[in-house]
């Protein structure tokens, strides 16, 4: 962008914004590591004309898919944590796009 190249004040602002976005991205990455991994699924089983629902967490560990049973007591908290994790992951995507755009403006090498 010609304006960023010619005006040092604008160039400095863009660099500061890029640095701030990287800091926020690293903080969000640390935050998402605290949440549980995997996806919540439910199975329906029929027994004596009744239908029971079993919730389980699907996680990939060491290249294998592992299903872990989730009790009804833990289910609401786990659902909330997974929703928060998805929200943080969407935020991470926004900041990655913003950093890529700012690096393109600044013509900085991608790191």
Secondary structure by P-SEA (a helix, b strand, c coil): cccccccaaaaaaaaaaaaaaaaaaaaaaaaaaaccbbbbbbbbbbcccbbbbbbbbbbbcccbbbbbbbcccaaaaaaaaaaaaaaaaaaaaaaaaaaaaaaaaaccccc
